[in-house]
Amino acid sequence: MTDPNADPAADFIESTRSSYDTIAPAYSAEHPDGLGEGPVEAGLLTAFAELVRTAAAGEAQVADIGSGPGYVTARLNALGLRVFGIDLSPHMVALAREAHPQLRFEVGSMTSLDVPAETLGGVIALYSTIHIPDADLPGVFAEFHRVLRPGGYVLLAFQASEGEHIHMTERYGLDIALDYYFRTPAEIATYLTEAGLSLYAQALVEPQGQQKWGRAFALAHKPTGSA
């Protein structure tokens, strides 16, 4: 059930964490590999991996932010990256560790990453920044800029819509309080640029089948010489 007119939760981090803890088993069962039918996502992952390997000479790690059940982390690992996952939900992290015991998953928030500055060759956040309110998104992208090494890359995926906010109170028959903020590619490009990241490429997949929203992708990098 959704309420498009509802105000965001007072503490969006806690409500997002609690909601995903609640739906983690059902979500993971439905999405054992959410990229299985996404050839554009798969292609962009391959391109991202190649760019990161080239820029970092294979040395730097990559963080999968909002890693959920861990399938993106596993895909990047299979592409030869040294990758680990970070997710807000402890229950999601537990399920990811169970599904992919050879990989590292940590509980954490993209609003304040427990990662030293300029240590990552890449940051990827697929359909996870959609839960961040507009007022907090600049801080998130500033965090991405902080943890990236100069020359490092960030890849984002998000539902594309202009100024749409949805408050969801039920999913899989379970009570939740989850906010979704959909933005246009131009808006995301502006946020990235203002955070000191340079846009490298964008893509937009129009709604397919029963999908209501298109899927957008933004690939950016931290310029060399950037602090």
C-alpha positions as CSV (number, residue, x, y, z in Angstrom):
1,M,0.0,0.0,0.0
2,T,1.3,3.5,-0.9
3,D,0.5,7.0,0.2
4,P,1.9,9.5,-2.2
5,N,0.8,12.4,0.1
6,A,2.5,11.2,3.3
7,D,5.3,13.1,4.9
8,P,8.7,11.4,5.1
9,A,9.5,9.5,8.3
10,A,11.0,11.7,11.0
11,D,14.1,9.4,11.1
12,F,14.4,8.0,7.5
13,I,17.5,5.9,8.4
14,E,15.7,4.0,11.2
15,S,12.5,3.6,9.2
16,T,14.4,2.3,6.2
17,R,16.5,-0.1,8.3
18,S,13.4,-1.4,10.1
19,S,11.4,-1.8,6.9
20,Y,14.1,-3.8,5.2
21,D,14.7,-5.9,8.3
22,T,11.0,-6.8,8.1
23,I,10.9,-7.7,4.5
24,A,14.4,-9.2,4.1
25,P,13.5,-12.9,3.7
26,A,10.6,-12.2,1.2
27,Y,12.7,-9.6,-0.7
28,S,15.7,-12.0,-1.0
29,A,13.5,-14.9,-2.1
30,E,11.9,-12.7,-4.8
31,H,15.3,-11.2,-5.9
32,P,18.0,-14.0,-5.6
33,D,19.6,-12.2,-8.6
34,G,17.8,-9.0,-9.5
35,L,20.0,-8.5,-12.6
36,G,18.9,-11.8,-14.1
37,E,16.6,-10.1,-16.6
38,G,18.5,-6.8,-16.8
39,P,20.9,-6.9,-19.8
40,V,21.5,-3.1,-19.6
41,E,22.4,-3.4,-15.9
42,A,24.7,-6.4,-16.7
43,G,26.4,-4.5,-19.4
44,L,27.0,-1.4,-17.3
45,L,28.4,-3.6,-14.5
46,T,30.9,-5.0,-17.0
47,A,31.8,-1.5,-18.2
48,F,32.1,-0.2,-14.6
49,A,34.4,-3.2,-13.6
50,E,36.6,-2.5,-16.6
51,L,36.9,1.2,-15.9
52,V,37.7,0.5,-12.2
53,R,40.3,-2.1,-13.1
54,T,42.0,0.2,-15.6
55,A,42.0,3.3,-13.3
56,A,43.2,1.4,-10.2
57,A,45.4,-1.2,-11.9
58,G,43.4,-3.9,-10.1
59,E,44.5,-2.7,-6.6
60,A,41.6,-0.7,-5.2
61,Q,38.5,-2.1,-3.5
62,V,34.9,-1.4,-4.5
63,A,32.0,-0.9,-2.2
64,D,28.5,-2.0,-3.1
65,I,26.3,0.4,-1.2
66,G,22.8,-0.9,-0.4
67,S,24.0,-4.4,-1.2
68,G,20.8,-6.2,0.0
69,P,20.9,-9.9,-0.7
70,G,24.4,-9.5,-2.2
71,Y,23.8,-10.5,-5.8
72,V,25.4,-7.3,-7.2
73,T,28.4,-7.8,-5.0
74,A,28.8,-11.4,-6.2
75,R,28.5,-10.2,-9.9
76,L,31.3,-7.7,-9.4
77,N,33.4,-10.3,-7.6
78,A,32.9,-12.6,-10.6
79,L,34.1,-9.7,-12.9
80,G,37.4,-9.7,-11.0
81,L,36.9,-6.8,-8.6
82,R,37.9,-6.7,-4.9
83,V,34.4,-5.9,-3.7
84,F,32.5,-5.8,-0.4
85,G,28.9,-5.0,0.4
86,I,27.4,-2.4,2.8
87,D,23.7,-2.4,3.8
88,L,21.7,-0.6,6.3
89,S,19.7,-3.7,7.3
90,P,21.4,-6.2,9.6
91,H,18.9,-8.9,8.4
92,M,19.8,-8.2,4.8
93,V,23.5,-8.4,5.7
94,A,23.0,-11.8,7.4
95,L,21.2,-13.2,4.4
96,A,23.9,-11.9,2.0
97,R,26.6,-13.5,4.2
98,E,24.6,-16.8,4.1
99,A,24.2,-16.7,0.3
100,H,27.7,-15.6,-0.4
101,P,30.0,-16.7,2.4
102,Q,33.2,-16.0,0.5
103,L,32.4,-12.3,0.4
104,R,32.4,-9.6,3.0
105,F,29.3,-7.7,4.0
106,E,29.0,-5.0,6.6
107,V,26.2,-3.1,8.3
108,G,26.4,0.6,7.6
109,S,24.8,3.8,6.2
110,M,25.7,5.6,3.0
111,T,25.1,8.8,4.9
112,S,28.2,8.1,7.0
113,L,30.5,5.4,5.6
114,D,32.9,3.7,7.9
115,V,35.6,3.8,5.1
116,P,38.8,5.9,5.1
117,A,39.1,8.7,2.7
118,E,40.4,8.0,-0.9
119,T,40.7,4.3,-0.4
120,L,38.1,2.9,-2.9
121,G,38.5,2.5,-6.6
122,G,34.7,2.3,-7.1
123,V,31.3,2.8,-5.5
124,I,28.2,1.3,-6.8
125,A,24.7,2.0,-5.6
126,L,21.9,0.3,-7.5
127,Y,18.4,1.4,-6.5
128,S,19.5,2.3,-3.0
129,T,19.8,6.1,-3.1
130,I,16.1,6.2,-3.9
131,H,15.4,6.0,-0.2
132,I,17.4,9.2,0.6
133,P,15.4,12.5,0.9
134,D,16.5,15.4,-1.3
135,A,17.9,17.3,1.7
136,D,20.3,14.4,2.5
137,L,21.3,13.4,-1.0
138,P,24.2,16.0,-1.3
139,G,25.7,14.6,1.8
140,V,25.6,11.0,0.4
141,F,27.3,12.0,-2.8
142,A,29.9,14.0,-0.8
143,E,30.6,10.7,1.1
144,F,31.0,8.9,-2.2
145,H,33.5,11.6,-3.3
146,R,35.3,11.4,0.0
147,V,35.9,7.6,-0.1
148,L,36.9,7.4,-3.8
149,R,40.5,7.6,-4.9
150,P,41.2,10.2,-7.5
151,G,40.2,8.5,-10.8
152,G,37.7,6.2,-9.1
153,Y,34.2,5.6,-10.4
154,V,30.6,5.6,-9.1
155,L,27.7,3.9,-10.8
156,L,24.1,4.6,-9.8
157,A,20.8,3.1,-10.8
158,F,17.5,4.7,-9.9
159,Q,13.8,4.9,-11.1
160,A,13.4,7.9,-13.3
161,S,10.6,10.3,-12.5
162,E,10.3,14.0,-11.8
163,G,9.7,15.0,-8.2
164,E,7.8,11.8,-7.2
165,H,7.7,10.8,-3.6
166,I,5.9,7.6,-2.4
167,H,5.4,6.5,1.2
168,M,4.8,2.7,1.3
169,T,3.2,1.2,4.4
170,E,2.9,-2.4,3.2
171,R,4.9,-4.9,1.2
172,Y,4.7,-8.7,0.9
173,G,1.7,-8.3,3.3
174,L,4.0,-6.9,6.0
175,D,3.8,-3.5,7.7
176,I,6.6,-1.1,6.8
177,A,7.3,2.6,6.6
178,L,9.5,3.1,3.5
179,D,9.9,6.3,1.5
180,Y,10.9,6.3,-2.2
181,Y,12.2,9.5,-3.9
182,F,12.3,9.3,-7.7
183,R,14.4,11.8,-9.7
184,T,15.3,12.6,-13.3
185,P,18.7,11.8,-14.8
186,A,19.3,15.6,-15.1
187,E,18.7,16.0,-11.4
188,I,21.1,13.2,-10.4
189,A,23.7,14.7,-12.8
190,T,23.4,18.0,-11.0
191,Y,23.8,16.4,-7.6
192,L,26.9,14.5,-8.7
193,T,28.5,17.5,-10.3
194,E,27.9,19.6,-7.1
195,A,29.6,16.9,-5.1
196,G,32.7,17.3,-7.2
197,L,32.2,14.2,-9.4
198,S,32.4,14.3,-13.2
199,L,29.7,12.7,-15.3
200,Y,31.0,10.0,-17.6
201,A,27.9,8.4,-19.1
202,Q,24.1,8.2,-18.6
203,A,21.5,5.7,-19.8
204,L,17.7,5.5,-19.6
205,V,15.6,2.4,-20.2
206,E,12.0,3.2,-20.8
207,P,9.3,1.3,-18.8
208,Q,9.0,-2.3,-19.9
209,G,5.8,-4.4,-19.6
210,Q,4.0,-3.5,-16.4
211,Q,6.7,-1.2,-15.1
212,K,5.5,2.3,-14.2
213,W,8.9,4.0,-14.2
214,G,11.9,4.0,-16.4
215,R,15.3,2.9,-15.1
216,A,18.1,5.4,-15.2
217,F,21.8,5.0,-14.8
218,A,24.6,7.5,-14.1
219,L,28.3,6.7,-14.3
220,A,30.7,9.4,-12.9
221,H,34.3,9.6,-11.7
222,K,36.3,11.5,-9.2
223,P,38.8,13.7,-11.3
224,T,42.5,13.1,-10.8
225,G,44.0,15.8,-8.7
226,S,40.7,16.2,-6.8
227,A,40.8,16.3,-3.0
